[in-house]
Amino acid sequence: NKRACPYCLGLVGRLTRTTRGVCMRSALNKAEGNAPAYVMMVTVDVQPDRLDEFRRVLAADVEGSRKEPACIRMDLLRDEFEHTRYYFYMAYRDQSGLEEHRLTEHYKAWSAFRQSGGIVSQVASKAFAVDFQGAREPTV
């Protein structure tokens, strides 16, 4: 039962079984610090009566995130037509950078806001960089 390696997109051919399902070449590249950038894109709809609180919490999260060593980029965008819809775009040097981000106080404040009911809906997508400006090229 083979599936494509999430790092190299199956370009190396034969996959080696690991706990994460990556090929041996990609596992070695990751261990050597050559893993591709890891990106998370999030869309949220904010409770209208909590927009000011959301902006304060996210301003601190954006500022704190940009200071993290593994953070390549952190953007917060507002939808052109829906004034309560926001988009976050976070890029980290690798997947462990995002995991470390979740341990920070600024992320915990965002998480607490979300869990308190400040968000009506949230959709998140995660991706590995394939052709990414400013990041390391995947080594295959």
C-alpha positions in Angstrom: 0.0 0.0 0.0 2.0 2.9 -1.3 1.1 6.6 -1.1 3.0 9.7 -2.3 5.5 11.2 0.1 4.2 14.5 1.4 7.6 16.1 1.2 8.8 15.2 -2.3 5.3 14.4 -3.8 6.5 10.9 -4.6 9.2 12.1 -6.9 11.8 9.7 -5.4 9.8 6.5 -6.3 10.0 3.8 -3.7 8.6 4.7 -0.3 10.0 3.5 3.0 7.6 2.8 5.8 7.9 5.3 8.6 5.5 6.5 11.3 4.8 9.6 9.2 4.7 7.8 5.8 7.6 9.7 4.2 10.2 8.2 1.9 13.7 7.6 3.3 15.2 10.4 1.3 12.8 12.9 2.6 13.2 11.6 6.2 17.0 12.2 5.8 16.5 15.7 4.3 14.2 16.6 7.2 16.7 15.3 9.8 19.4 17.4 8.1 17.2 20.5 8.2 16.3 20.5 4.6 12.5 19.9 5.0 10.3 22.1 2.8 8.5 25.0 4.2 5.1 24.2 5.9 2.2 26.5 5.4 -1.1 26.9 7.1 -4.0 28.9 5.6 -7.0 29.7 7.8 -10.3 31.4 7.1 -12.4 32.5 10.0 -15.7 34.2 10.4 -15.7 36.3 13.6 -18.7 37.1 15.8 -19.6 40.7 14.8 -19.8 41.9 18.4 -16.3 40.6 19.1 -14.4 42.1 16.2 -12.4 44.6 18.3 -11.3 41.8 20.7 -10.4 39.6 17.7 -8.3 42.4 16.2 -6.4 42.9 19.5 -5.8 39.2 20.0 -4.7 38.7 16.4 -2.4 41.8 16.4 -0.5 40.2 19.3 -0.5 36.8 17.6 0.8 38.3 14.3 3.5 40.3 16.1 4.6 37.4 18.2 4.6 34.9 15.3 6.8 37.1 13.2 9.4 37.1 16.0 9.5 33.3 16.1 12.8 31.9 14.6 11.0 29.4 12.4 8.3 31.8 11.1 9.0 32.8 7.4 5.8 34.8 7.0 2.6 35.6 8.9 -0.2 37.6 7.2 -3.6 38.6 8.4 -6.1 39.7 5.7 -9.7 40.9 5.8 -12.2 39.9 3.1 -13.1 42.5 0.6 -16.9 42.1 1.0 -17.5 40.2 4.3 -16.2 42.5 7.1 -16.3 39.7 9.7 -14.2 37.2 7.5 -10.5 37.1 7.9 -7.7 35.0 6.4 -4.4 34.1 8.0 -1.4 32.8 6.1 1.4 31.4 8.1 4.6 29.9 6.7 7.2 28.1 8.8 10.6 26.7 7.9 9.2 23.2 8.6 6.3 21.4 10.2 8.0 21.5 13.7 8.0 25.3 13.5 4.2 25.3 13.5 4.2 22.8 16.3 6.5 25.1 18.3 4.2 28.1 17.5 1.3 26.3 19.2 3.3 26.4 22.5 3.6 30.2 22.6 1.6 32.6 24.7 0.3 34.6 21.7 -1.1 31.4 20.1 -2.6 30.3 23.4 -4.4 33.7 23.6 -5.8 33.2 20.0 -6.9 29.7 20.9 -8.6 30.9 24.1 -10.5 33.5 22.0 -11.6 30.9 19.5 -12.7 28.4 22.2 -14.7 31.2 24.0 -17.0 31.4 21.0 -15.5 34.4 19.3 -15.3 32.5 16.0 -18.5 31.5 14.1 -16.6 29.2 11.7 -13.1 28.2 10.8 -11.5 26.3 7.9 -7.8 25.5 7.9 -5.6 24.0 5.2 -2.0 22.8 5.6 0.5 22.4 2.9 4.2 21.7 2.1 6.0 24.1 -0.1 6.7 22.9 -3.7 7.6 26.2 -5.4 7.9 28.8 -2.6 9.6 32.1 -2.8 12.2 32.6 -0.1 12.2 29.0 1.2 14.6 26.1 0.6 14.1 24.0 -2.4 12.9 20.5 -1.7 15.8 18.1 -1.9 15.0 15.0 -3.8 
